[in-house]
Amino acid sequence: MTDLSPELLHATANAVMPFGKFKGRYLIDLPEEYLLWFERQGLPSGILGRQLALVLMLKIEGQEALLRPMIRRSGT
C-alpha cells in the first residue's frame, strides 16, 4: 500500500461497509479481526479493497486516529 493521498485518506475516513455483518459502519470502526479475516479470504477488488487494506494497515500500526478527525458525521 503506497497510496496515502489526501483524497484516499478522506474517502476512506468517510467510507462505510456496503454489505455483510457490519453494513453501514464506518470502515475505521470495523474490528481488526474482521479485517484480518477479510484479508485471508481475499479483499474485494477496486476502491473498497484498497480502503479496507488501508484501514487494516492503520490499525496494525496503531495509527487509526489519523482518520478519525476526517470523518464527517451527519448533523455536524
PDB file of N, CA, C and O in Angstrom:
ATOM      1  N   MET A   1       0.873  -1.175   0.000  1.00  0.00           N
ATOM      2  CA  MET A   1       0.000   0.000   0.000  1.00  0.00           C
ATOM      3  C   MET A   1       0.905   1.219   0.000  1.00  0.00           C
ATOM      4  O   MET A   1       1.598   1.487   0.982  1.00  0.00           O
ATOM      5  N   THR A   2       0.899   1.942  -1.083  1.00  0.00           N
ATOM      6  CA  THR A   2       1.743   3.126  -1.148  1.00  0.00           C
ATOM      7  C   THR A   2       0.937   4.407  -1.316  1.00  0.00           C
ATOM      8  O   THR A   2       1.457   5.497  -1.078  1.00  0.00           O
ATOM      9  N   ASP A   3      -0.311   4.294  -1.717  1.00  0.00           N
ATOM     10  CA  ASP A   3      -1.132   5.478  -1.953  1.00  0.00           C
ATOM     11  C   ASP A   3      -1.730   5.980  -0.638  1.00  0.00           C
ATOM     12  O   ASP A   3      -2.700   5.422  -0.127  1.00  0.00           O
ATOM     13  N   LEU A   4      -1.138   7.031  -0.111  1.00  0.00           N
ATOM     14  CA  LEU A   4      -1.680   7.669   1.083  1.00  0.00           C
ATOM     15  C   LEU A   4      -2.060   9.097   0.753  1.00  0.00           C
ATOM     16  O   LEU A   4      -1.855  10.011   1.552  1.00  0.00           O
ATOM     17  N   SER A   5      -2.616   9.278  -0.434  1.00  0.00           N
ATOM     18  CA  SER A   5      -3.011  10.617  -0.866  1.00  0.00           C
ATOM     19  C   SER A   5      -4.101  11.166   0.045  1.00  0.00           C
ATOM     20  O   SER A   5      -4.874  10.398   0.618  1.00  0.00           O
ATOM     21  N   PRO A   6      -4.171  12.500   0.185  1.00  0.00           N
ATOM     22  CA  PRO A   6      -5.233  13.095   0.999  1.00  0.00           C
ATOM     23  C   PRO A   6      -6.630  12.684   0.525  1.00  0.00           C
ATOM     24  O   PRO A   6      -7.543  12.519   1.335  1.00  0.00           O
ATOM     25  N   GLU A   7      -6.789  12.519  -0.786  1.00  0.00           N
ATOM     26  CA  GLU A   7      -8.092  12.129  -1.324  1.00  0.00           C
ATOM     27  C   GLU A   7      -8.494  10.739  -0.841  1.00  0.00           C
ATOM     28  O   GLU A   7      -9.634  10.516  -0.435  1.00  0.00           O
ATOM     29  N   LEU A   8      -7.532   9.800  -0.890  1.00  0.00           N
ATOM     30  CA  LEU A   8      -7.835   8.440  -0.429  1.00  0.00           C
ATOM     31  C   LEU A   8      -8.087   8.424   1.071  1.00  0.00           C
ATOM     32  O   LEU A   8      -8.995   7.735   1.537  1.00  0.00           O
ATOM     33  N   LEU A   9      -7.301   9.168   1.829  1.00  0.00           N
ATOM     34  CA  LEU A   9      -7.489   9.214   3.280  1.00  0.00           C
ATOM     35  C   LEU A   9      -8.868   9.759   3.643  1.00  0.00           C
ATOM     36  O   LEU A   9      -9.556   9.188   4.489  1.00  0.00           O
ATOM     37  N   HIS A  10      -9.278  10.865   3.005  1.00  0.00           N
ATOM     38  CA  HIS A  10     -10.599  11.447   3.297  1.00  0.00           C
ATOM     39  C   HIS A  10     -11.725  10.514   2.862  1.00  0.00           C
ATOM     40  O   HIS A  10     -12.712  10.348   3.579  1.00  0.00           O
ATOM     41  N   ALA A  11     -11.574   9.909   1.692  1.00  0.00           N
ATOM     42  CA  ALA A  11     -12.609   8.980   1.215  1.00  0.00           C
ATOM     43  C   ALA A  11     -12.719   7.771   2.141  1.00  0.00           C
ATOM     44  O   ALA A  11     -13.821   7.297   2.420  1.00  0.00           O
ATOM     45  N   THR A  12     -11.585   7.274   2.615  1.00  0.00           N
ATOM     46  CA  THR A  12     -11.578   6.117   3.499  1.00  0.00           C
ATOM     47  C   THR A  12     -12.173   6.463   4.863  1.00  0.00           C
ATOM     48  O   THR A  12     -12.912   5.668   5.443  1.00  0.00           O
ATOM     49  N   ALA A  13     -11.851   7.641   5.365  1.00  0.00           N
ATOM     50  CA  ALA A  13     -12.385   8.068   6.665  1.00  0.00           C
ATOM     51  C   ALA A  13     -13.907   8.087   6.654  1.00  0.00           C
ATOM     52  O   ALA A  13     -14.539   7.839   7.681  1.00  0.00           O
ATOM     53  N   ASN A  14     -14.493   8.379   5.508  1.00  0.00           N
ATOM     54  CA  ASN A  14     -15.946   8.533   5.419  1.00  0.00           C
ATOM     55  C   ASN A  14     -16.647   7.366   4.724  1.00  0.00           C
ATOM     56  O   ASN A  14     -17.853   7.414   4.484  1.00  0.00           O
ATOM     57  N   ALA A  15     -15.890   6.324   4.404  1.00  0.00           N
ATOM     58  CA  ALA A  15     -16.468   5.160   3.736  1.00  0.00           C
ATOM     59  C   ALA A  15     -17.154   4.261   4.756  1.00  0.00           C
ATOM     60  O   ALA A  15     -16.679   4.091   5.879  1.00  0.00           O
ATOM     61  N   VAL A  16     -18.266   3.696   4.345  1.00  0.00           N
ATOM     62  CA  VAL A  16     -18.989   2.744   5.194  1.00  0.00           C
ATOM     63  C   VAL A  16     -19.013   1.386   4.509  1.00  0.00           C
ATOM     64  O   VAL A  16     -18.960   1.284   3.283  1.00  0.00           O
ATOM     65  N   MET A  17     -19.092   0.362   5.318  1.00  0.00           N
ATOM     66  CA  MET A  17     -19.146  -1.010   4.798  1.00  0.00           C
ATOM     67  C   MET A  17     -20.464  -1.188   4.054  1.00  0.00           C
ATOM     68  O   MET A  17     -21.528  -0.968   4.632  1.00  0.00           O
ATOM     69  N   PRO A  18     -20.413  -1.583   2.780  1.00  0.00           N
ATOM     70  CA  PRO A  18     -21.648  -1.646   1.985  1.00  0.00           C
ATOM     71  C   PRO A  18     -22.446  -2.940   2.115  1.00  0.00           C
ATOM     72  O   PRO A  18     -23.553  -3.029   1.585  1.00  0.00           O
ATOM     73  N   PHE A  19     -21.911  -3.937   2.803  1.00  0.00           N
ATOM     74  CA  PHE A  19     -22.608  -5.227   2.893  1.00  0.00           C
ATOM     75  C   PHE A  19     -22.160  -5.999   4.124  1.00  0.00           C
ATOM     76  O   PHE A  19     -21.204  -5.620   4.800  1.00  0.00           O
ATOM     77  N   GLY A  20     -22.864  -7.081   4.400  1.00  0.00           N
ATOM     78  CA  GLY A  20     -22.452  -8.019   5.432  1.00  0.00           C
ATOM     79  C   GLY A  20     -22.830  -7.629   6.843  1.00  0.00           C
ATOM     80  O   GLY A  20     -23.647  -6.739   7.077  1.00  0.00           O
ATOM     81  N   LYS A  21     -22.216  -8.318   7.761  1.00  0.00           N
ATOM     82  CA  LYS A  21     -22.491  -8.191   9.189  1.00  0.00           C
ATOM     83  C   LYS A  21     -22.324  -6.759   9.696  1.00  0.00           C
ATOM     84  O   LYS A  21     -23.050  -6.327  10.591  1.00  0.00           O
ATOM     85  N   PHE A  22     -21.371  -6.027   9.124  1.00  0.00           N
ATOM     86  CA  PHE A  22     -21.077  -4.676   9.584  1.00  0.00           C
ATOM     87  C   PHE A  22     -21.549  -3.604   8.606  1.00  0.00           C
ATOM     88  O   PHE A  22     -21.014  -2.496   8.588  1.00  0.00           O
ATOM     89  N   LYS A  23     -22.538  -3.932   7.802  1.00  0.00           N
ATOM     90  CA  LYS A  23     -23.077  -2.986   6.827  1.00  0.00           C
ATOM     91  C   LYS A  23     -23.463  -1.678   7.523  1.00  0.00           C
ATOM     92  O   LYS A  23     -24.115  -1.681   8.568  1.00  0.00           O
ATOM     93  N   GLY A  24     -23.042  -0.552   6.914  1.00  0.00           N
ATOM     94  CA  GLY A  24     -23.391   0.760   7.437  1.00  0.00           C
ATOM     95  C   GLY A  24     -22.385   1.322   8.431  1.00  0.00           C
ATOM     96  O   GLY A  24     -22.480   2.495   8.794  1.00  0.00           O
ATOM     97  N   ARG A  25     -21.425   0.521   8.880  1.00  0.00           N
ATOM     98  CA  ARG A  25     -20.401   1.007   9.809  1.00  0.00           C
ATOM     99  C   ARG A  25     -19.270   1.666   9.046  1.00  0.00           C
ATOM    100  O   ARG A  25     -18.910   1.237   7.950  1.00  0.00           O
ATOM    101  N   TYR A  26     -18.709   2.722   9.640  1.00  0.00           N
ATOM    102  CA  TYR A  26     -17.502   3.304   9.058  1.00  0.00           C
ATOM    103  C   TYR A  26     -16.428   2.222   8.997  1.00  0.00           C
ATOM    104  O   TYR A  26     -16.306   1.409   9.913  1.00  0.00           O
ATOM    105  N   LEU A  27     -15.652   2.213   7.920  1.00  0.00           N
ATOM    106  CA  LEU A  27     -14.601   1.212   7.788  1.00  0.00           C
ATOM    107  C   LEU A  27     -13.621   1.275   8.952  1.00  0.00           C
ATOM    108  O   LEU A  27     -13.141   0.239   9.410  1.00  0.00           O
ATOM    109  N   ILE A  28     -13.322   2.458   9.428  1.00  0.00           N
ATOM    110  CA  ILE A  28     -12.371   2.614  10.530  1.00  0.00           C
ATOM    111  C   ILE A  28     -12.910   1.990  11.826  1.00  0.00           C
ATOM    112  O   ILE A  28     -12.139   1.703  12.742  1.00  0.00           O
ATOM    113  N   ASP A  29     -14.213   1.783  11.901  1.00  0.00           N
ATOM    114  CA  ASP A  29     -14.819   1.189  13.087  1.00  0.00           C
ATOM    115  C   ASP A  29     -14.959  -0.335  12.994  1.00  0.00           C
ATOM    116  O   ASP A  29     -15.460  -0.967  13.925  1.00  0.00           O
ATOM    117  N   LEU A  30     -14.525  -0.923  11.887  1.00  0.00           N
ATOM    118  CA  LEU A  30     -14.586  -2.377  11.754  1.00  0.00           C
ATOM    119  C   LEU A  30     -13.563  -3.017  12.680  1.00  0.00           C
ATOM    120  O   LEU A  30     -12.464  -2.488  12.839  1.00  0.00           O
ATOM    121  N   PRO A  31     -13.902  -4.139  13.288  1.00  0.00           N
ATOM    122  CA  PRO A  31     -12.937  -4.817  14.162  1.00  0.00           C
ATOM    123  C   PRO A  31     -11.720  -5.303  13.364  1.00  0.00           C
ATOM    124  O   PRO A  31     -11.849  -5.764  12.230  1.00  0.00           O
ATOM    125  N   GLU A  32     -10.563  -5.192  13.969  1.00  0.00           N
ATOM    126  CA  GLU A  32      -9.331  -5.636  13.311  1.00  0.00           C
ATOM    127  C   GLU A  32      -9.408  -7.112  12.925  1.00  0.00           C
ATOM    128  O   GLU A  32      -8.914  -7.504  11.868  1.00  0.00           O
ATOM    129  N   GLU A  33     -10.025  -7.930  13.777  1.00  0.00           N
ATOM    130  CA  GLU A  33     -10.144  -9.361  13.490  1.00  0.00           C
ATOM    131  C   GLU A  33     -10.928  -9.597  12.196  1.00  0.00           C
ATOM    132  O   GLU A  33     -10.601 -10.497  11.423  1.00  0.00           O
ATOM    133  N   TYR A  34     -11.963  -8.784  11.965  1.00  0.00           N
ATOM    134  CA  TYR A  34     -12.764  -8.896  10.742  1.00  0.00           C
ATOM    135  C   TYR A  34     -11.921  -8.524   9.525  1.00  0.00           C
ATOM    136  O   TYR A  34     -11.984  -9.189   8.492  1.00  0.00           O
ATOM    137  N   LEU A  35     -11.134  -7.463   9.653  1.00  0.00           N
ATOM    138  CA  LEU A  35     -10.274  -7.041   8.549  1.00  0.00           C
ATOM    139  C   LEU A  35      -9.216  -8.099   8.239  1.00  0.00           C
ATOM    140  O   LEU A  35      -8.906  -8.351   7.074  1.00  0.00           O
ATOM    141  N   LEU A  36      -8.666  -8.714   9.279  1.00  0.00           N
ATOM    142  CA  LEU A  36      -7.686  -9.778   9.068  1.00  0.00           C
ATOM    143  C   LEU A  36      -8.329 -10.982   8.393  1.00  0.00           C
ATOM    144  O   LEU A  36      -7.724 -11.592   7.512  1.00  0.00           O
ATOM    145  N   TRP A  37      -9.548 -11.329   8.795  1.00  0.00           N
ATOM    146  CA  TRP A  37     -10.280 -12.418   8.153  1.00  0.00           C
ATOM    147  C   TRP A  37     -10.502 -12.100   6.667  1.00  0.00           C
ATOM    148  O   TRP A  37     -10.291 -12.944   5.796  1.00  0.00           O
ATOM    149  N   PHE A  38     -10.928 -10.875   6.409  1.00  0.00           N
ATOM    150  CA  PHE A  38     -11.186 -10.448   5.031  1.00  0.00           C
ATOM    151  C   PHE A  38      -9.899 -10.546   4.202  1.00  0.00           C
ATOM    152  O   PHE A  38      -9.926 -10.983   3.051  1.00  0.00           O
ATOM    153  N   GLU A  39      -8.789 -10.140   4.791  1.00  0.00           N
ATOM    154  CA  GLU A  39      -7.508 -10.213   4.083  1.00  0.00           C
ATOM    155  C   GLU A  39      -7.165 -11.663   3.733  1.00  0.00           C
ATOM    156  O   GLU A  39      -6.699 -11.941   2.628  1.00  0.00           O
ATOM    157  N   ARG A  40      -7.391 -12.579   4.664  1.00  0.00           N
ATOM    158  CA  ARG A  40      -7.124 -14.003   4.409  1.00  0.00           C
ATOM    159  C   ARG A  40      -8.025 -14.553   3.311  1.00  0.00           C
ATOM    160  O   ARG A  40      -7.593 -15.368   2.496  1.00  0.00           O
ATOM    161  N   GLN A  41      -9.287 -14.104   3.290  1.00  0.00           N
ATOM    162  CA  GLN A  41     -10.248 -14.591   2.294  1.00  0.00           C
ATOM    163  C   GLN A  41     -10.009 -13.970   0.925  1.00  0.00           C
ATOM    164  O   GLN A  41     -10.361 -14.547  -0.104  1.00  0.00           O
ATOM    165  N   GLY A  42      -9.412 -12.797   0.927  1.00  0.00           N
ATOM    166  CA  GLY A  42      -9.183 -12.040  -0.307  1.00  0.00           C
ATOM    167  C   GLY A  42     -10.008 -10.766  -0.271  1.00  0.00           C
ATOM    168  O   GLY A  42     -11.239 -10.802  -0.295  1.00  0.00           O
ATOM    169  N   LEU A  43      -9.317  -9.650  -0.213  1.00  0.00           N
ATOM    170  CA  LEU A  43     -10.013  -8.361  -0.190  1.00  0.00           C
ATOM    171  C   LEU A  43     -10.718  -8.123  -1.516  1.00  0.00           C
ATOM    172  O   LEU A  43     -10.264  -8.614  -2.549  1.00  0.00           O
ATOM    173  N   PRO A  44     -11.817  -7.383  -1.507  1.00  0.00           N
ATOM    174  CA  PRO A  44     -12.506  -7.070  -2.763  1.00  0.00           C
ATOM    175  C   PRO A  44     -11.596  -6.266  -3.682  1.00  0.00           C
ATOM    176  O   PRO A  44     -10.664  -5.601  -3.227  1.00  0.00           O
ATOM    177  N   SER A  45     -11.871  -6.333  -4.950  1.00  0.00           N
ATOM    178  CA  SER A  45     -11.110  -5.520  -5.898  1.00  0.00           C
ATOM    179  C   SER A  45     -11.628  -4.085  -5.855  1.00  0.00           C
ATOM    180  O   SER A  45     -12.689  -3.812  -5.294  1.00  0.00           O
ATOM    181  N   GLY A  46     -10.886  -3.199  -6.436  1.00  0.00           N
ATOM    182  CA  GLY A  46     -11.318  -1.813  -6.546  1.00  0.00           C
ATOM    183  C   GLY A  46     -11.079  -1.003  -5.296  1.00  0.00           C
ATOM    184  O   GLY A  46     -10.279  -1.367  -4.435  1.00  0.00           O
ATOM    185  N   ILE A  47     -11.796   0.111  -5.216  1.00  0.00           N
ATOM    186  CA  ILE A  47     -11.585   1.085  -4.144  1.00  0.00           C
ATOM    187  C   ILE A  47     -11.888   0.505  -2.766  1.00  0.00           C
ATOM    188  O   ILE A  47     -11.170   0.801  -1.810  1.00  0.00           O
ATOM    189  N   LEU A  48     -12.928  -0.309  -2.639  1.00  0.00           N
ATOM    190  CA  LEU A  48     -13.257  -0.879  -1.330  1.00  0.00           C
ATOM    191  C   LEU A  48     -12.108  -1.734  -0.808  1.00  0.00           C
ATOM    192  O   LEU A  48     -11.765  -1.648   0.371  1.00  0.00           O
ATOM    193  N   GLY A  49     -11.519  -2.542  -1.650  1.00  0.00           N
ATOM    194  CA  GLY A  49     -10.389  -3.367  -1.237  1.00  0.00           C
ATOM    195  C   GLY A  49      -9.197  -2.516  -0.809  1.00  0.00           C
ATOM    196  O   GLY A  49      -8.525  -2.829   0.174  1.00  0.00           O
ATOM    197  N   ARG A  50      -8.936  -1.441  -1.551  1.00  0.00           N
ATOM    198  CA  ARG A  50      -7.837  -0.532  -1.187  1.00  0.00           C
ATOM    199  C   ARG A  50      -8.113   0.140   0.153  1.00  0.00           C
ATOM    200  O   ARG A  50      -7.209   0.299   0.973  1.00  0.00           O
ATOM    201  N   GLN A  51      -9.365   0.532   0.370  1.00  0.00           N
ATOM    202  CA  GLN A  51      -9.721   1.191   1.625  1.00  0.00           C
ATOM    203  C   GLN A  51      -9.633   0.221   2.801  1.00  0.00           C
ATOM    204  O   GLN A  51      -9.137   0.591   3.866  1.00  0.00           O
ATOM    205  N   LEU A  52     -10.102  -1.003   2.628  1.00  0.00           N
ATOM    206  CA  LEU A  52     -10.018  -1.997   3.699  1.00  0.00           C
ATOM    207  C   LEU A  52      -8.554  -2.301   4.032  1.00  0.00           C
ATOM    208  O   LEU A  52      -8.199  -2.438   5.203  1.00  0.00           O
ATOM    209  N   ALA A  53      -7.711  -2.405   3.009  1.00  0.00           N
ATOM    210  CA  ALA A  53      -6.283  -2.645   3.241  1.00  0.00           C
ATOM    211  C   ALA A  53      -5.655  -1.475   3.992  1.00  0.00           C
ATOM    212  O   ALA A  53      -4.825  -1.680   4.878  1.00  0.00           O
ATOM    213  N   LEU A  54      -6.045  -0.255   3.644  1.00  0.00           N
ATOM    214  CA  LEU A  54      -5.523   0.925   4.328  1.00  0.00           C
ATOM    215  C   LEU A  54      -5.951   0.941   5.790  1.00  0.00           C
ATOM    216  O   LEU A  54      -5.136   1.198   6.676  1.00  0.00           O
ATOM    217  N   VAL A  55      -7.219   0.670   6.042  1.00  0.00           N
ATOM    218  CA  VAL A  55      -7.714   0.655   7.424  1.00  0.00           C
ATOM    219  C   VAL A  55      -6.990  -0.421   8.235  1.00  0.00           C
ATOM    220  O   VAL A  55      -6.610  -0.179   9.381  1.00  0.00           O
ATOM    221  N   LEU A  56      -6.799  -1.597   7.655  1.00  0.00           N
ATOM    222  CA  LEU A  56      -6.090  -2.668   8.355  1.00  0.00           C
ATOM    223  C   LEU A  56      -4.662  -2.231   8.677  1.00  0.00           C
ATOM    224  O   LEU A  56      -4.189  -2.432   9.795  1.00  0.00           O
ATOM    225  N   MET A  57      -3.978  -1.637   7.706  1.00  0.00           N
ATOM    226  CA  MET A  57      -2.614  -1.184   7.936  1.00  0.00           C
ATOM    227  C   MET A  57      -2.566  -0.159   9.069  1.00  0.00           C
ATOM    228  O   MET A  57      -1.698  -0.234   9.939  1.00  0.00           O
ATOM    229  N   LEU A  58      -3.496   0.799   9.061  1.00  0.00           N
ATOM    230  CA  LEU A  58      -3.520   1.819  10.107  1.00  0.00           C
ATOM    231  C   LEU A  58      -3.783   1.203  11.482  1.00  0.00           C
ATOM    232  O   LEU A  58      -3.174   1.605  12.473  1.00  0.00           O
ATOM    233  N   LYS A  59      -4.687   0.233  11.535  1.00  0.00           N
ATOM    234  CA  LYS A  59      -4.986  -0.418  12.815  1.00  0.00           C
ATOM    235  C   LYS A  59      -3.780  -1.195  13.324  1.00  0.00           C
ATOM    236  O   LYS A  59      -3.448  -1.118  14.507  1.00  0.00           O
ATOM    237  N   ILE A  60      -3.125  -1.937  12.449  1.00  0.00           N
ATOM    238  CA  ILE A  60      -1.957  -2.716  12.841  1.00  0.00           C
ATOM    239  C   ILE A  60      -0.844  -1.805  13.353  1.00  0.00           C
ATOM    240  O   ILE A  60      -0.149  -2.137  14.313  1.00  0.00           O
ATOM    241  N   GLU A  61      -0.684  -0.654  12.703  1.00  0.00           N
ATOM    242  CA  GLU A  61       0.373   0.289  13.082  1.00  0.00           C
ATOM    243  C   GLU A  61      -0.031   1.213  14.232  1.00  0.00           C
ATOM    244  O   GLU A  61       0.761   2.045  14.673  1.00  0.00           O
ATOM    245  N   GLY A  62      -1.263   1.063  14.714  1.00  0.00           N
ATOM    246  CA  GLY A  62      -1.728   1.910  15.807  1.00  0.00           C
ATOM    247  C   GLY A  62      -1.966   3.349  15.386  1.00  0.00           C
ATOM    248  O   GLY A  62      -1.848   4.264  16.201  1.00  0.00           O
ATOM    249  N   GLN A  63      -2.300   3.557  14.114  1.00  0.00           N
ATOM    250  CA  GLN A  63      -2.458   4.905  13.573  1.00  0.00           C
ATOM    251  C   GLN A  63      -3.892   5.218  13.126  1.00  0.00           C
ATOM    252  O   GLN A  63      -4.108   6.152  12.354  1.00  0.00           O
ATOM    253  N   GLU A  64      -4.862   4.452  13.603  1.00  0.00           N
ATOM    254  CA  GLU A  64      -6.236   4.680  13.145  1.00  0.00           C
ATOM    255  C   GLU A  64      -6.755   6.057  13.523  1.00  0.00           C
ATOM    256  O   GLU A  64      -7.679   6.564  12.888  1.00  0.00           O
ATOM    257  N   ALA A  65      -6.172   6.669  14.549  1.00  0.00           N
ATOM    258  CA  ALA A  65      -6.592   8.019  14.959  1.00  0.00           C
ATOM    259  C   ALA A  65      -6.339   9.045  13.858  1.00  0.00           C
ATOM    260  O   ALA A  65      -6.915  10.132  13.876  1.00  0.00           O
ATOM    261  N   LEU A  66      -5.483   8.701  12.905  1.00  0.00           N
ATOM    262  CA  LEU A  66      -5.216   9.588  11.778  1.00  0.00           C
ATOM    263  C   LEU A  66      -6.490   9.910  10.994  1.00  0.00           C
ATOM    264  O   LEU A  66      -6.659  11.033  10.518  1.00  0.00           O
ATOM    265  N   LEU A  67      -7.378   8.933  10.858  1.00  0.00           N
ATOM    266  CA  LEU A  67      -8.598   9.128  10.065  1.00  0.00           C
ATOM    267  C   LEU A  67      -9.748   9.739  10.853  1.00  0.00           C
ATOM    268  O   LEU A  67     -10.607  10.401  10.270  1.00  0.00           O
ATOM    269  N   ARG A  68      -9.781   9.537  12.128  1.00  0.00           N
ATOM    270  CA  ARG A  68     -10.951   9.954  12.916  1.00  0.00           C
ATOM    271  C   ARG A  68     -11.304  11.434  12.769  1.00  0.00           C
ATOM    272  O   ARG A  68     -12.490  11.743  12.644  1.00  0.00           O
ATOM    273  N   PRO A  69     -10.348  12.367  12.776  1.00  0.00           N
ATOM    274  CA  PRO A  69     -10.733  13.782  12.624  1.00  0.00           C
ATOM    275  C   PRO A  69     -11.313  14.116  11.246  1.00  0.00           C
ATOM    276  O   PRO A  69     -11.923  15.170  11.069  1.00  0.00           O
ATOM    277  N   MET A  70     -11.126  13.229  10.279  1.00  0.00           N
ATOM    278  CA  MET A  70     -11.601  13.468   8.920  1.00  0.00           C
ATOM    279  C   MET A  70     -13.036  13.030   8.696  1.00  0.00           C
ATOM    280  O   MET A  70     -13.622  13.328   7.655  1.00  0.00           O
ATOM    281  N   ILE A  71     -13.610  12.321   9.667  1.00  0.00           N
ATOM    282  CA  ILE A  71     -14.968  11.795   9.499  1.00  0.00           C
ATOM    283  C   ILE A  71     -15.975  12.938   9.569  1.00  0.00           C
ATOM    284  O   ILE A  71     -15.973  13.748  10.496  1.00  0.00           O
ATOM    285  N   ARG A  72     -16.833  12.971   8.554  1.00  0.00           N
ATOM    286  CA  ARG A  72     -17.926  13.951   8.528  1.00  0.00           C
ATOM    287  C   ARG A  72     -19.177  13.255   9.070  1.00  0.00           C
ATOM    288  O   ARG A  72     -19.866  12.540   8.343  1.00  0.00           O
ATOM    289  N   ARG A  73     -19.452  13.470  10.322  1.00  0.00           N
ATOM    290  CA  ARG A  73     -20.626  12.847  10.948  1.00  0.00           C
ATOM    291  C   ARG A  73     -21.874  13.594  10.482  1.00  0.00           C
ATOM    292  O   ARG A  73     -21.843  14.808  10.283  1.00  0.00           O
ATOM    293  N   SER A  74     -22.943  12.877  10.315  1.00  0.00           N
ATOM    294  CA  SER A  74     -24.203  13.535   9.916  1.00  0.00           C
ATOM    295  C   SER A  74     -24.662  14.445  11.062  1.00  0.00           C
ATOM    296  O   SER A  74     -24.545  14.103  12.239  1.00  0.00           O
ATOM    297  N   GLY A  75     -25.179  15.599  10.683  1.00  0.00           N
ATOM    298  CA  GLY A  75     -25.676  16.544  11.670  1.00  0.00           C
ATOM    299  C   GLY A  75     -24.619  17.513  12.166  1.00  0.00           C
ATOM    300  O   GLY A  75     -24.880  18.322  13.056  1.00  0.00           O
ATOM    301  N   THR A  76     -23.403  17.432  11.584  1.00  0.00           N
ATOM    302  CA  THR A  76     -22.344  18.360  12.005  1.00  0.00           C
ATOM    303  C   THR A  76     -21.951  19.278  10.902  1.00  0.00           C
ATOM    304  O   THR A  76     -21.073  20.122  11.085  1.00  0.00           O
TER     305      THR A  76
END
